[in-house]
Amino acid sequence: MKQWLASREPRERRALLLGLLAVVAVVLYASVWQPLNREVKRLQSTVTQQQADLAWMQRAAAEVGKLRAKQSRRPAADSGQSLLALVDASSRGAHLDKVIRRLEPQGTDQVQVWIEGAGFDALARWLVGLQAQSGVEVTLASMEQKGAGTVDARLTLARPGFAQP
């Protein structure tokens, strides 16, 4: 290769070297610079999206904090009825009494509930309403999807302030 290059005229050698430099520059640009630049732009867009997500989460966390503070200032309704009676009555009101297979009291402050084939949305509304109206908390929940929008669930419900062992 050196002999071949040495046999060329100086002007031709210069042209070949310039051409070689141009080819090397194009190869470096295409194989190194362009992919790196593309990746930097992708990462910048990801960072922008994640910053927007973070801002949304921070706003949501602040709102949750306000709602929790507002809720903790509001005393839970206490009608004086047992937790078992309260859960039974509220499940009837939510039309879930047909899917509740078993209600079992665990002392005076807890009730275990076995539910089969309940609509998930109806179950969630019932639990939110039970917590909002009576302060009853879900201390343990196990759910298994049974079909489109239906679940089997085993729940442990407790009066407010019940400490889990």
N, CA and C atoms as a LAMMPS dump frame, in Angstrom:
ITEM: TIMESTEP
0
ITEM: NUMBER OF ATOMS
495
ITEM: BOX BOUNDS ff ff ff
-5.0000000000000000e+02 5.0000000000000000e+02
-5.0000000000000000e+02 5.0000000000000000e+02
-5.0000000000000000e+02 5.0000000000000000e+02
ITEM: ATOMS id mol type element x y z
1 1 1 N 0.823 -1.177 0
2 1 2 C 0 0 0
3 1 3 C 0.88 1.259 0
4 2 1 N 1.956 1.229 0.829
5 2 2 C 2.876 2.362 0.884
6 2 3 C 3.569 2.573 -0.467
7 3 1 N 3.944 1.474 -1.092
8 3 2 C 4.61 1.582 -2.396
9 3 3 C 3.669 2.182 -3.423
10 4 1 N 2.454 1.712 -3.396
11 4 2 C 1.465 2.217 -4.346
12 4 3 C 1.27 3.714 -4.132
13 5 1 N 1.143 4.139 -2.836
14 5 2 C 0.95 5.542 -2.527
15 5 3 C 2.198 6.365 -2.897
16 6 1 N 3.379 5.795 -2.647
17 6 2 C 4.62 6.496 -2.969
18 6 3 C 4.793 6.649 -4.474
19 7 1 N 4.22 5.737 -5.248
20 7 2 C 4.359 5.806 -6.699
21 7 3 C 3.456 6.881 -7.309
22 8 1 N 2.569 7.455 -6.54
23 8 2 C 1.658 8.496 -7.037
24 8 3 C 2.347 9.865 -6.963
25 9 1 N 1.877 10.747 -7.757
26 9 2 C 2.403 12.1 -7.745
27 9 3 C 1.965 12.802 -6.459
28 10 1 N 2.694 13.791 -5.995
29 10 2 C 2.348 14.487 -4.748
30 10 3 C 0.926 15.057 -4.764
31 11 1 N 0.518 15.585 -5.877
32 11 2 C -0.826 16.15 -5.981
33 11 3 C -1.877 15.046 -5.834
34 12 1 N -1.642 13.919 -6.456
35 12 2 C -2.563 12.772 -6.375
36 12 3 C -2.589 12.219 -4.948
37 13 1 N -1.406 12.149 -4.292
38 13 2 C -1.338 11.667 -2.9
39 13 3 C -2.171 12.577 -1.987
40 14 1 N -2.027 13.876 -2.197
41 14 2 C -2.784 14.827 -1.384
42 14 3 C -4.285 14.626 -1.585
43 15 1 N -4.716 14.445 -2.788
44 15 2 C -6.135 14.232 -3.105
45 15 3 C -6.632 12.931 -2.461
46 16 1 N -5.806 11.879 -2.543
47 16 2 C -6.194 10.599 -1.918
48 16 3 C -6.292 10.731 -0.404
49 17 1 N -5.327 11.419 0.21
50 17 2 C -5.355 11.605 1.67
51 17 3 C -6.555 12.453 2.092
52 18 1 N -6.848 13.498 1.328
53 18 2 C -8.029 14.31 1.63
54 18 3 C -9.315 13.482 1.476
55 19 1 N -9.364 12.671 0.447
56 19 2 C -10.521 11.787 0.248
57 19 3 C -10.664 10.796 1.391
58 20 1 N -9.527 10.246 1.83
59 20 2 C -9.542 9.308 2.951
60 20 3 C -10.019 9.993 4.216
61 21 1 N -9.533 11.197 4.465
62 21 2 C -9.99 11.959 5.63
63 21 3 C -11.491 12.237 5.563
64 22 1 N -11.97 12.568 4.37
65 22 2 C -13.406 12.822 4.201
66 22 3 C -14.218 11.552 4.487
67 23 1 N -13.746 10.412 3.986
68 23 2 C -14.446 9.14 4.227
69 23 3 C -14.446 8.814 5.727
70 24 1 N -13.289 8.997 6.383
71 24 2 C -13.202 8.731 7.831
72 24 3 C -14.156 9.661 8.582
73 25 1 N -14.212 10.934 8.196
74 25 2 C -15.104 11.888 8.849
75 25 3 C -16.568 11.482 8.683
76 26 1 N -16.95 11.071 7.484
77 26 2 C -18.325 10.65 7.233
78 26 3 C -18.663 9.395 8.045
79 27 1 N -17.742 8.432 8.066
80 27 2 C -17.974 7.199 8.828
81 27 3 C -18.117 7.513 10.316
82 28 1 N -17.241 8.371 10.865
83 28 2 C -17.343 8.75 12.277
84 28 3 C -18.658 9.466 12.562
85 29 1 N -19.027 10.361 11.656
86 29 2 C -20.29 11.075 11.85
87 29 3 C -21.472 10.104 11.858
88 30 1 N -21.504 9.217 10.879
89 30 2 C -22.636 8.299 10.723
90 30 3 C -22.673 7.224 11.806
91 31 1 N -21.507 6.78 12.26
92 31 2 C -21.503 5.668 13.204
93 31 3 C -21.359 6.101 14.665
94 32 1 N -20.891 7.319 14.926
95 32 2 C -20.688 7.736 16.317
96 32 3 C -21.532 8.967 16.642
97 33 1 N -21.277 10.066 15.952
98 33 2 C -21.899 11.329 16.319
99 33 3 C -23.426 11.298 16.157
100 34 1 N -23.923 10.849 15.042
101 34 2 C -25.359 10.852 14.793
102 34 3 C -26.121 9.97 15.791
103 35 1 N -25.684 8.715 16.069
104 35 2 C -26.397 7.913 17.077
105 35 3 C -26.342 8.548 18.471
106 36 1 N -25.202 9.114 18.836
107 36 2 C -25.103 9.764 20.142
108 36 3 C -26.047 10.958 20.221
109 37 1 N -26.081 11.733 19.197
110 37 2 C -26.957 12.905 19.156
111 37 3 C -28.43 12.486 19.242
112 38 1 N -28.793 11.446 18.524
113 38 2 C -30.161 10.924 18.545
114 38 3 C -30.529 10.448 19.954
115 39 1 N -29.605 9.748 20.614
116 39 2 C -29.848 9.248 21.965
117 39 3 C -29.971 10.398 22.97
118 40 1 N -29.167 11.418 22.825
119 40 2 C -29.255 12.586 23.713
120 40 3 C -30.629 13.242 23.572
121 41 1 N -31.105 13.396 22.345
122 41 2 C -32.424 13.994 22.127
123 41 3 C -33.526 13.13 22.735
124 42 1 N -33.411 11.808 22.591
125 42 2 C -34.411 10.904 23.175
126 42 3 C -34.408 11.018 24.69
127 43 1 N -33.225 11.047 25.281
128 43 2 C -33.124 11.155 26.739
129 43 3 C -33.644 12.501 27.238
130 44 1 N -33.391 13.568 26.486
131 44 2 C -33.912 14.874 26.875
132 44 3 C -35.435 14.866 26.86
133 45 1 N -36.014 14.228 25.873
134 45 2 C -37.469 14.138 25.807
135 45 3 C -38.015 13.283 26.954
136 46 1 N -37.312 12.219 27.313
137 46 2 C -37.722 11.382 28.444
138 46 3 C -37.666 12.17 29.746
139 47 1 N -36.601 12.932 29.919
140 47 2 C -36.464 13.745 31.134
141 47 3 C -37.594 14.764 31.22
142 48 1 N -37.911 15.395 30.11
143 48 2 C -39 16.371 30.087
144 48 3 C -40.313 15.709 30.492
145 49 1 N -40.589 14.531 29.941
146 49 2 C -41.828 13.818 30.277
147 49 3 C -41.84 13.411 31.748
148 50 1 N -40.719 12.933 32.248
149 50 2 C -40.654 12.515 33.643
150 50 3 C -40.768 13.709 34.589
151 51 1 N -40.251 14.863 34.193
152 51 2 C -40.417 16.059 35.013
153 51 3 C -41.89 16.463 35.067
154 52 1 N -42.581 16.347 33.953
155 52 2 C -44.016 16.647 33.932
156 52 3 C -44.768 15.655 34.828
157 53 1 N -44.404 14.367 34.75
158 53 2 C -45.033 13.356 35.614
159 53 3 C -44.773 13.66 37.086
160 54 1 N -43.548 14.044 37.409
161 54 2 C -43.19 14.368 38.79
162 54 3 C -44.001 15.553 39.292
163 55 1 N -44.142 16.578 38.47
164 55 2 C -44.919 17.749 38.874
165 55 3 C -46.374 17.354 39.139
166 56 1 N -46.926 16.508 38.271
167 56 2 C -48.302 16.046 38.471
168 56 3 C -48.42 15.248 39.768
169 57 1 N -47.451 14.358 40.017
170 57 2 C -47.489 13.545 41.235
171 57 3 C -47.367 14.417 42.481
172 58 1 N -46.532 15.448 42.429
173 58 2 C -46.388 16.339 43.572
174 58 3 C -47.687 17.097 43.837
175 59 1 N -48.362 17.547 42.769
176 59 2 C -49.656 18.219 42.949
177 59 3 C -50.674 17.239 43.537
178 60 1 N -50.683 16.001 43.024
179 60 2 C -51.624 15.001 43.53
180 60 3 C -51.323 14.664 44.992
181 61 1 N -50.044 14.56 45.341
182 61 2 C -49.674 14.262 46.732
183 61 3 C -50.116 15.391 47.657
184 62 1 N -49.968 16.622 47.213
185 62 2 C -50.417 17.754 48.024
186 62 3 C -51.927 17.707 48.221
187 63 1 N -52.641 17.369 47.156
188 63 2 C -54.101 17.268 47.255
189 63 3 C -54.515 16.132 48.188
190 64 1 N -53.824 15.008 48.091
191 64 2 C -54.113 13.878 48.987
192 64 3 C -53.853 14.292 50.432
193 65 1 N -52.751 14.995 50.657
194 65 2 C -52.441 15.459 52.007
195 65 3 C -53.524 16.37 52.551
196 66 1 N -54.016 17.282 51.706
197 66 2 C -55.098 18.174 52.138
198 66 3 C -56.356 17.38 52.469
199 67 1 N -56.68 16.403 51.616
200 67 2 C -57.883 15.601 51.855
201 67 3 C -57.741 14.764 53.127
202 68 1 N -56.556 14.22 53.362
203 68 2 C -56.344 13.437 54.592
204 68 3 C -56.454 14.327 55.823
205 69 1 N -55.881 15.517 55.746
206 69 2 C -55.96 16.44 56.88
207 69 3 C -57.413 16.837 57.129
208 70 1 N -58.13 17.091 56.061
209 70 2 C -59.543 17.459 56.173
210 70 3 C -60.343 16.307 56.774
211 71 1 N -60.024 15.089 56.338
212 71 2 C -60.739 13.919 56.833
213 71 3 C -60.415 13.645 58.291
214 72 1 N -59.157 13.826 58.692
215 72 2 C -58.792 13.532 60.076
216 72 3 C -59.418 14.528 61.041
217 73 1 N -59.748 15.729 60.566
218 73 2 C -60.412 16.709 61.425
219 73 3 C -61.878 16.351 61.612
220 74 1 N -62.437 15.589 60.677
221 74 2 C -63.856 15.231 60.73
222 74 3 C -64.001 13.935 61.516
223 75 1 N -64.737 13.956 62.615
224 75 2 C -64.896 12.724 63.393
225 75 3 C -65.733 11.699 62.622
226 76 1 N -65.37 10.464 62.76
227 76 2 C -66.11 9.392 62.102
228 76 3 C -67.485 9.249 62.739
229 77 1 N -68.462 8.979 61.9
230 77 2 C -69.812 8.786 62.421
231 77 3 C -69.847 7.504 63.238
232 78 1 N -70.343 7.612 64.451
233 78 2 C -70.423 6.429 65.31
234 78 3 C -71.85 6.302 65.795
235 79 1 N -72.561 5.396 65.199
236 79 2 C -73.967 5.226 65.537
237 79 3 C -74.142 4.347 66.76
238 80 1 N -73.067 3.819 67.284
239 80 2 C -73.166 2.953 68.45
240 80 3 C -73.438 1.505 68.085
241 81 1 N -73.67 1.204 66.813
242 81 2 C -73.928 -0.179 66.441
243 81 3 C -72.606 -0.926 66.259
244 82 1 N -72.679 -2.227 66.37
245 82 2 C -71.465 -3.038 66.254
246 82 3 C -70.908 -2.933 64.836
247 83 1 N -69.622 -3.204 64.737
248 83 2 C -68.974 -3.155 63.428
249 83 3 C -69.596 -4.183 62.489
250 84 1 N -69.911 -5.352 63.006
251 84 2 C -70.533 -6.401 62.193
252 84 3 C -71.87 -5.921 61.63
253 85 1 N -72.704 -5.301 62.464
254 85 2 C -74.004 -4.798 62.013
255 85 3 C -73.829 -3.669 61.006
256 86 1 N -72.86 -2.816 61.259
257 86 2 C -72.586 -1.703 60.36
258 86 3 C -72.165 -2.201 58.978
259 87 1 N -71.245 -3.185 58.933
260 87 2 C -70.784 -3.748 57.668
261 87 3 C -71.933 -4.446 56.952
262 88 1 N -72.737 -5.189 57.688
263 88 2 C -73.869 -5.902 57.102
264 88 3 C -74.871 -4.919 56.502
265 89 1 N -75.217 -3.884 57.25
266 89 2 C -76.201 -2.906 56.775
267 89 3 C -75.669 -2.14 55.558
268 90 1 N -74.418 -1.736 55.611
269 90 2 C -73.882 -0.965 54.486
270 90 3 C -73.747 -1.832 53.237
271 91 1 N -73.455 -3.123 53.397
272 91 2 C -73.35 -3.999 52.226
273 91 3 C -74.718 -4.186 51.569
274 92 1 N -75.762 -4.213 52.398
275 92 2 C -77.119 -4.29 51.819
276 92 3 C -77.437 -3.021 51.038
277 93 1 N -77.07 -1.879 51.613
278 93 2 C -77.307 -0.605 50.938
279 93 3 C -76.551 -0.503 49.625
280 94 1 N -75.397 -1.151 49.542
281 94 2 C -74.598 -1.129 48.312
282 94 3 C -74.95 -2.292 47.385
283 95 1 N -75.961 -3.077 47.749
284 95 2 C -76.415 -4.233 46.963
285 95 3 C -75.308 -5.278 46.81
286 96 1 N -74.497 -5.42 47.829
287 96 2 C -73.446 -6.439 47.81
288 96 3 C -73.787 -7.622 48.722
289 97 1 N -74.935 -7.561 49.383
290 97 2 C -75.29 -8.619 50.325
291 97 3 C -75.414 -9.987 49.656
292 98 1 N -75.709 -10.024 48.359
293 98 2 C -75.852 -11.306 47.656
294 98 3 C -74.502 -11.952 47.318
295 99 1 N -73.43 -11.151 47.303
296 99 2 C -72.113 -11.705 46.969
297 99 3 C -71.237 -11.921 48.203
298 100 1 N -71.714 -11.462 49.355
299 100 2 C -70.962 -11.709 50.593
300 100 3 C -71.271 -13.13 51.044
301 101 1 N -70.235 -13.94 51.116
302 101 2 C -70.403 -15.343 51.494
303 101 3 C -70.252 -15.56 52.997
304 102 1 N -69.493 -14.677 53.634
305 102 2 C -69.257 -14.9 55.062
306 102 3 C -68.815 -13.597 55.708
307 103 1 N -69.381 -13.315 56.88
308 103 2 C -68.97 -12.201 57.726
309 103 3 C -68.58 -12.802 59.066
310 104 1 N -67.389 -12.507 59.487
311 104 2 C -66.922 -13.108 60.74
312 104 3 C -66.285 -12.032 61.616
313 105 1 N -66.879 -11.796 62.801
314 105 2 C -66.285 -10.795 63.692
315 105 3 C -64.957 -11.291 64.265
316 106 1 N -64.035 -10.378 64.421
317 106 2 C -62.745 -10.654 65.048
318 106 3 C -62.654 -9.717 66.256
319 107 1 N -63.335 -10.049 67.32
320 107 2 C -63.436 -9.151 68.467
321 107 3 C -64.467 -8.074 68.155
322 108 1 N -64.365 -6.952 68.854
323 108 2 C -65.34 -5.88 68.632
324 108 3 C -64.864 -4.855 67.618
325 109 1 N -63.566 -4.897 67.282
326 109 2 C -62.999 -3.865 66.419
327 109 3 C -62.684 -4.313 65.003
328 110 1 N -62.889 -5.595 64.676
329 110 2 C -62.565 -6.087 63.336
330 110 3 C -63.613 -7.061 62.84
331 111 1 N -63.764 -7.078 61.516
332 111 2 C -64.659 -8.027 60.851
333 111 3 C -63.949 -8.535 59.606
334 112 1 N -64 -9.85 59.391
335 112 2 C -63.49 -10.419 58.142
336 112 3 C -64.68 -10.662 57.223
337 113 1 N -64.474 -10.327 55.951
338 113 2 C -65.544 -10.431 54.965
339 113 3 C -65.026 -11.244 53.782
340 114 1 N -65.773 -12.283 53.394
341 114 2 C -65.453 -13.075 52.203
342 114 3 C -66.493 -12.732 51.143
343 115 1 N -66.019 -12.34 49.99
344 115 2 C -66.9 -11.907 48.893
345 115 3 C -66.546 -12.714 47.653
346 116 1 N -67.586 -13.167 46.946
347 116 2 C -67.364 -13.931 45.714
348 116 3 C -68.164 -13.327 44.57
349 117 1 N -67.469 -13.022 43.482
350 117 2 C -68.123 -12.561 42.255
351 117 3 C -68.703 -11.157 42.332
352 118 1 N -68.068 -10.28 43.068
353 118 2 C -68.553 -8.901 43.174
354 118 3 C -67.976 -8.066 42.037
355 119 1 N -68.736 -7.095 41.607
356 119 2 C -68.213 -6.13 40.645
357 119 3 C -67.151 -5.297 41.35
358 120 1 N -65.981 -5.178 40.732
359 120 2 C -64.888 -4.459 41.379
360 120 3 C -65.259 -3.016 41.684
361 121 1 N -65.904 -2.345 40.721
362 121 2 C -66.272 -0.945 40.933
363 121 3 C -67.25 -0.8 42.099
364 122 1 N -68.241 -1.679 42.17
365 122 2 C -69.218 -1.62 43.259
366 122 3 C -68.537 -1.881 44.603
367 123 1 N -67.621 -2.838 44.626
368 123 2 C -66.886 -3.147 45.853
369 123 3 C -66.044 -1.948 46.289
370 124 1 N -65.358 -1.331 45.349
371 124 2 C -64.526 -0.166 45.681
372 124 3 C -65.39 0.987 46.19
373 125 1 N -66.538 1.242 45.538
374 125 2 C -67.442 2.305 46
375 125 3 C -67.945 2.023 47.408
376 126 1 N -68.273 0.765 47.692
377 126 2 C -68.765 0.393 49.013
378 126 3 C -67.696 0.652 50.077
379 127 1 N -66.465 0.232 49.786
380 127 2 C -65.389 0.417 50.759
381 127 3 C -65.085 1.893 50.987
382 128 1 N -65.091 2.682 49.921
383 128 2 C -64.843 4.126 50.059
384 128 3 C -65.977 4.764 50.86
385 129 1 N -67.211 4.399 50.558
386 129 2 C -68.361 4.939 51.294
387 129 3 C -68.341 4.527 52.751
388 130 1 N -67.987 3.284 53.018
389 130 2 C -67.915 2.784 54.392
390 130 3 C -66.867 3.553 55.178
391 131 1 N -65.746 3.832 54.547
392 131 2 C -64.687 4.588 55.21
393 131 3 C -65.104 6.041 55.411
394 132 1 N -65.728 6.635 54.4
395 132 2 C -66.114 8.041 54.483
396 132 3 C -67.227 8.265 55.504
397 133 1 N -68.205 7.372 55.551
398 133 2 C -69.353 7.572 56.422
399 133 3 C -69.103 7.108 57.851
400 134 1 N -68.359 6.022 58.016
401 134 2 C -68.21 5.44 59.345
402 134 3 C -66.773 5.369 59.815
403 135 1 N -65.838 5.725 58.964
404 135 2 C -64.434 5.68 59.347
405 135 3 C -63.864 4.272 59.373
406 136 1 N -64.602 3.304 58.865
407 136 2 C -64.129 1.922 58.859
408 136 3 C -62.995 1.803 57.846
409 137 1 N -61.899 1.19 58.265
410 137 2 C -60.71 1.082 57.426
411 137 3 C -60.491 -0.355 56.978
412 138 1 N -59.963 -0.508 55.787
413 138 2 C -59.552 -1.814 55.287
414 138 3 C -58.132 -2.034 55.797
415 139 1 N -57.946 -3.02 56.67
416 139 2 C -56.604 -3.278 57.2
417 139 3 C -55.899 -4.393 56.443
418 140 1 N -56.671 -5.221 55.762
419 140 2 C -56.089 -6.306 54.98
420 140 3 C -57.035 -6.603 53.819
421 141 1 N -56.477 -6.736 52.629
422 141 2 C -57.308 -7.021 51.456
423 141 3 C -56.577 -7.996 50.555
424 142 1 N -57.308 -8.991 50.115
425 142 2 C -56.783 -9.938 49.152
426 142 3 C -57.863 -10.111 48.091
427 143 1 N -57.513 -9.812 46.846
428 143 2 C -58.507 -9.884 45.769
429 143 3 C -57.963 -10.707 44.623
430 144 1 N -58.883 -11.401 43.981
431 144 2 C -58.522 -12.22 42.831
432 144 3 C -59.541 -11.965 41.736
433 145 1 N -59.063 -11.642 40.55
434 145 2 C -59.956 -11.384 39.425
435 145 3 C -60.626 -12.68 39.004
436 146 1 N -61.937 -12.617 38.818
437 146 2 C -62.686 -13.809 38.41
438 146 3 C -63.237 -13.695 37.001
439 147 1 N -63.438 -12.529 36.543
440 147 2 C -63.967 -12.321 35.195
441 147 3 C -63.782 -10.867 34.856
442 148 1 N -64.419 -10.452 33.787
443 148 2 C -64.303 -9.053 33.371
444 148 3 C -64.978 -8.166 34.406
445 149 1 N -64.186 -7.495 35.221
446 149 2 C -64.707 -6.559 36.205
447 149 3 C -65.22 -7.182 37.483
448 150 1 N -65.064 -8.501 37.646
449 150 2 C -65.525 -9.134 38.883
450 150 3 C -64.347 -9.735 39.638
451 151 1 N -64.498 -9.748 40.971
452 151 2 C -63.424 -10.234 41.829
453 151 3 C -63.991 -11.067 42.971
454 152 1 N -63.139 -11.92 43.492
455 152 2 C -63.369 -12.554 44.787
456 152 3 C -62.453 -11.812 45.744
457 153 1 N -62.93 -11.546 46.95
458 153 2 C -62.119 -10.762 47.876
459 153 3 C -62.248 -11.303 49.289
460 154 1 N -61.18 -11.163 50.024
461 154 2 C -61.188 -11.438 51.461
462 154 3 C -60.651 -10.164 52.103
463 155 1 N -61.488 -9.555 52.93
464 155 2 C -61.161 -8.264 53.515
465 155 3 C -61.192 -8.344 55.025
466 156 1 N -60.354 -7.58 55.65
467 156 2 C -60.44 -7.369 57.089
468 156 3 C -60.714 -5.888 57.278
469 157 1 N -61.841 -5.592 57.909
470 157 2 C -62.256 -4.221 58.141
471 157 3 C -62.141 -3.933 59.633
472 158 1 N -61.745 -2.704 59.965
473 158 2 C -61.546 -2.359 61.372
474 158 3 C -62.084 -0.971 61.644
475 159 1 N -62.441 -0.75 62.914
476 159 2 C -62.846 0.585 63.363
477 159 3 C -61.64 1.506 63.313
478 160 1 N -61.867 2.804 63.224
479 160 2 C -60.755 3.746 63.186
480 160 3 C -59.86 3.614 64.416
481 161 1 N -58.573 3.717 64.151
482 161 2 C -57.615 3.686 65.252
483 161 3 C -57.23 2.294 65.703
484 162 1 N -57.788 1.255 65.064
485 162 2 C -57.41 -0.103 65.441
486 162 3 C -55.981 -0.361 65.015
487 163 1 N -55.174 -0.78 65.939
488 163 2 C -53.752 -1.039 65.633
489 163 3 C -53.562 -2.484 65.233
490 164 1 N -53 -2.681 64.087
491 164 2 C -52.693 -4.032 63.578
492 164 3 C -51.527 -4.591 64.395
493 165 1 N -51.603 -5.842 64.899
494 165 2 C -50.485 -6.408 65.667
495 165 3 C -49.26 -6.644 64.823
